Amino acid sequence: MELQLIQQKIFEIRGYRVMMDFHLAELYEVENRALKQAVRRNMDRFPSDFMFQLTEKETNELLHIGVSQFVIPPNYNIGVSYPFAFTEQGVAMLSSILKSKKAIEINIGIMRAFVLLRELTTGYSEIKKQLDQFMLDTNLQIADIYDILNEMALKQKQADKPRNPIGYVIPKK
C-alpha cells in the first residue's frame, strides 16, 4: 500500500491524528458496517484515546471543508450512525479484532505512515526552532545596524554646523 495514499486519509480531529472508519473499511476491504460491528463487540479495547465517535458538528465540518466527496462517501448515511475516528493506537488495536491477512498487511502500512508523519513533524519543529533562532539573531543584528546608522546621522547633523576656518586668515582689503 502506498504511504501517500494512506497519509491522505489521516486527519487531525480533537488534537489527534486519526483515520476514519470508512477509509479503514475501504483499505481492509470489508464493509464499513462489519468494521463498526466488530468494534462495537470489542468496545473495551477502544478507550477514548484509541477511538471516538464524531459529533454531528464534527461530521458536518468534514462535509463542509470542501473535500466532502473524498472525506465522507456520498452515500454515507450520517443520520444512522456518526463516523468513528481511530487514532494510531486504535488502528493498531483493529488488527487484533480483524484477523485477516489483508488487515495485517494494511496495518503495517498504516503504522509506517503514522511513524513517517511523526518524523516529519519532528523535523519541522526542529527547522522552526532554528528559523526562530535565526530571526532573533538577525533582528538583533539589524537593531545594532540601525543604532549605528542613527548615531552616524546624529554626528553628521552636528558636522553640518558652520565651523571656524582652519589655516591662515587672509586679511580683507
C-alpha positions in Angstrom: 0.0 0.0 0.0 1.4 3.4 -0.9 2.2 5.6 2.0 1.0 8.7 0.3 -2.4 7.1 -0.3 -2.7 6.3 3.5 -1.3 9.7 4.5 -4.1 11.4 2.6 -6.6 9.6 4.7 -5.1 10.8 8.0 -6.9 13.8 9.5 -6.4 15.9 12.7 -9.5 15.9 14.9 -9.6 16.9 18.6 -5.9 17.2 18.5 -5.4 13.6 17.4 -4.2 12.3 14.1 -7.0 9.9 13.1 -8.3 7.7 10.3 -12.0 7.4 9.7 -13.9 4.2 9.9 -15.0 4.2 6.2 -11.4 4.7 5.0 -10.2 1.9 7.1 -13.0 -0.4 5.9 -12.0 0.5 2.3 -8.4 -0.3 3.0 -9.2 -3.6 4.8 -11.6 -4.5 2.0 -14.5 -5.0 4.4 -17.9 -3.3 4.7 -17.9 -0.3 7.0 -20.9 -1.9 8.8 -18.9 -5.0 9.5 -15.9 -3.0 10.8 -18.1 -1.0 13.1 -19.9 -4.1 14.3 -16.5 -5.7 15.2 -15.5 -2.6 17.1 -18.8 -2.4 19.0 -18.4 -6.0 20.1 -14.9 -5.1 21.5 -15.5 -1.6 22.9 -13.4 -2.4 25.9 -10.3 -2.5 23.6 -11.0 1.1 22.4 -10.7 3.7 25.1 -11.4 7.3 24.1 -7.7 7.9 23.2 -7.8 5.0 20.7 -11.2 5.7 19.1 -14.0 8.1 19.4 -17.3 8.8 17.6 -17.6 12.1 15.8 -20.3 14.5 16.9 -22.8 15.9 14.4 -20.9 19.2 14.3 -17.6 17.4 13.6 -19.2 15.3 10.9 -20.7 18.4 9.3 -17.4 20.2 9.4 -15.8 17.3 7.5 -18.6 17.6 4.9 -18.1 21.4 4.6 -14.3 21.6 4.3 -14.6 21.4 0.6 -13.5 17.9 0.0 -16.6 16.0 1.3 -16.6 13.6 -1.6 -13.1 12.5 -0.6 -13.7 12.6 3.2 -17.2 11.1 3.5 -18.6 8.8 0.8 -21.6 10.3 -0.9 -24.0 7.5 0.2 -22.8 7.6 3.8 -25.9 7.7 6.0 -25.0 10.2 8.7 -28.4 10.1 10.3 -28.0 6.5 11.4 -24.5 6.5 12.9 -21.7 9.1 13.1 -18.3 8.0 11.9 -15.7 6.6 14.2 -12.2 8.2 14.3 -9.3 5.9 15.1 -6.0 7.1 16.5 -2.7 5.4 15.7 -3.2 3.1 18.8 -6.8 2.4 17.7 -5.7 1.4 14.3 -3.2 -1.0 15.8 -5.9 -2.4 18.1 -8.1 -3.0 15.0 -5.6 -5.6 13.9 -6.4 -7.7 16.9 -10.1 -7.8 16.1 -9.8 -8.0 12.3 -7.6 -11.1 11.8 -7.4 -11.4 8.1 -4.1 -11.4 6.2 -5.1 -8.2 4.4 -5.8 -6.4 7.7 -2.3 -7.3 8.9 -0.7 -6.0 5.7 -2.7 -2.8 5.7 -2.0 -2.2 9.4 1.8 -2.4 8.8 1.4 0.2 6.0 -0.7 2.4 8.2 1.7 2.2 11.1 4.5 3.2 8.8 2.5 6.2 7.6 1.8 7.4 11.2 5.5 7.0 12.0 6.6 8.9 8.9 4.2 11.8 9.8 5.5 11.9 13.3 9.1 12.0 12.0 8.2 14.8 9.5 6.5 16.8 12.4 9.6 16.4 14.5 11.8 17.6 11.6 9.5 20.6 11.0 9.6 21.6 14.7 13.5 21.5 14.6 13.5 23.6 11.5 11.1 26.1 13.1 13.3 26.3 16.2 16.3 27.0 14.1 14.4 29.6 12.0 13.2 31.3 15.1 16.8 31.5 16.5 18.0 32.8 13.1 15.3 35.5 13.1 16.2 36.5 16.7 19.9 36.8 15.8 19.1 38.7 12.6 16.8 41.1 14.4 19.4 41.8 17.0 22.0 42.5 14.2 19.6 44.7 12.4 18.8 46.6 15.6 22.6 47.2 16.1 23.0 48.4 12.5 20.0 50.8 13.0 21.6 52.2 16.2 24.9 52.8 14.4 23.2 54.5 11.5 21.3 56.7 13.9 24.5 57.6 15.7 26.2 58.4 12.4 23.3 60.6 11.2 23.4 62.5 14.5 27.1 63.1 14.1 26.5 64.3 10.5 23.9 66.8 11.7 26.4 68.1 14.2 29.0 68.3 11.5 26.8 70.5 9.3 27.1 73.5 11.8 29.3 76.3 10.5 32.9 75.7 11.6 35.7 78.1 12.2 38.0 78.1 9.2 41.3 76.4 9.6 44.6 77.8 8.3 45.8 81.3 7.6 43.3 84.1 7.7 43.5 86.3 4.7 43.0 89.9 5.6 40.2 91.7 3.9 41.1 94.6 1.7 
